[in-house]
Amino acid sequence: MIDGAHALMYCRAPEEARALLATILGPTDTVDAGGGWLIFALPPSEIAVHPTNGATGIDMYLMCQDIEKTILELREKGVKFSKPVREVSWGRVSAIALPGGGELGLYQPRHPSPLARPAAAKRAVGKSRAGASKAASGGRRAASSKSGRSRRG
């Protein structure tokens, strides 16, 4: 049984990127896997599949409930942002600039989430899973939106 997920960030300045993660995540369980290779515990997570006619891949976003407040708090800690907040169909997004290049998404979801919700909302999701299963088996086509992703080579 799956009991977790492990995300990897490839950076040209790994020590600085690890320090940035420590700043962003705050006090969290961290282990040194040897030689300074820190592994950080993450908050609860979710994963979704988005349709695309463009490049395929995986994006990672840290989630928050109030993106403006979170950005202000992180800027006070010296965190730099590479993109302003923008509205997309599934929420509000920005990007944290990573040392040595690259970005880490920051995201305020607009959609229901399986994370920390009241029981009534979970029951509603259970009903929608039946439709998703039917769509996955070809019985009904699921609604979709473009991912809005842009890939750099």
ZIQUI-V920232 format. One record per pair of residues at least 4 apart in sequence whose ideal C-beta (glycine too) atoms are under 7 Angstrom apart, sorted by the first residue. I is the first residue (numbers start at 1). J is the second residue. D is the distance in whole Angstrom. If there is no record, write none. Layout:
I;J;D  I;J;D
This chain:
5;45;6  7;60;6  9;17;6  11;17;4  11;98;6  11;99;7  11;100;5  11;102;6  12;100;3  12;101;6  13;17;6  13;99;4  13;100;3  14;18;6  15;19;7  16;20;6  16;99;3  16;100;7  17;21;7  17;98;6  17;99;5  17;100;7  18;22;7  18;38;5  19;23;7  20;24;6  20;79;7  20;98;7  20;99;6  21;25;6  21;40;6  23;77;5  23;78;7  23;79;6  24;74;6  24;79;6  25;40;6  28;40;6  28;41;5  29;41;4  30;38;5  30;39;7  30;40;5  30;41;7  31;39;5  32;36;7  32;37;7  32;38;6  33;37;4  33;39;5  44;115;5  46;113;6  46;114;6  46;115;6  50;147;4  51;144;4  52;56;6  52;147;5  52;149;7  54;149;7  55;149;7  55;151;4  57;151;7  59;105;6  59;149;6  60;104;7  60;105;6  61;93;7  61;105;4  61;106;6  61;107;4  62;104;7  62;105;7  62;106;5  62;107;7  63;107;5  63;109;6  64;70;4  64;106;7  64;108;6  65;108;7  66;70;6  66;108;7  67;71;6  67;85;6  67;92;5  67;94;6  67;106;6  67;108;4  68;72;6  68;85;7  69;73;6  70;74;6  70;106;7  71;75;6  71;81;6  71;94;6  72;76;7  74;79;4  75;79;6  79;96;6  80;97;4  81;94;6  81;95;6  81;96;6  81;97;6  82;95;5  82;97;4  82;103;5  83;94;5  83;95;4  84;94;7  85;92;6  85;94;5  86;93;6  87;92;6  88;93;6  88;148;6  89;145;5  90;109;7  90;110;6  90;111;6  90;145;7  91;107;6  91;108;5  91;109;4  91;110;4  91;111;7  92;108;4  93;105;6  93;106;7  93;107;5  94;106;5  95;103;4  95;104;7  95;105;6  95;106;7  96;103;6  96;104;4  96;106;6  97;103;6  98;102;4  98;103;6  98;104;6  109;113;6  112;121;6  112;125;6  113;117;7  114;125;7  117;121;4  117;122;6  119;123;7  120;124;7  121;125;7  122;126;7  124;128;7  125;129;7  128;132;6  129;133;6  130;134;7  131;135;6  131;140;7  132;136;6  132;142;7  133;137;6  134;139;4  134;140;5  135;139;7  135;140;5  135;141;6  135;142;4
